[in-house]
């Protein structure tokens, strides 16, 4: 059975051990956190983890803001955010991307795929430019 660790934000089949023989708690061998088995086996939470990829068209479930995922950042606490860049609405005016938590996004289209280069140079919409969280 696969389990999701809320501390590591990882879904894995291995890496778990029961705390005691008849106990309902299990310990994550990565972060050593102890969780009730019902929390880490919640399939609805697990399906939401790591499903968004760069280049996909997504929509913010709260605001309706939509666009293409152009960047991804993962923080030490497990929070994952994507930079969502909307379509250009005014000719010649590049729209700003917004950093949105992954759990707040839903995939609404395939988006696009471009070849990756090792040195893309400076990127617009870095987290420091717009981060308010």
Beta strands, then each sheet from edge to edge (+ up, - down):
strand 1: 3-5
strand 2: 10-12
strand 3: 16-18
strand 4: 25-28
strand 5: 34-36
strand 6: 57-60
strand 7: 66-74
strand 8: 80-85
strand 9: 98-101
strand 10: 105-109
sheet 1: 1+ 2-
sheet 2: 3+ 4- 5+
sheet 3: 9+ 8- 7+ 6- 10+
end
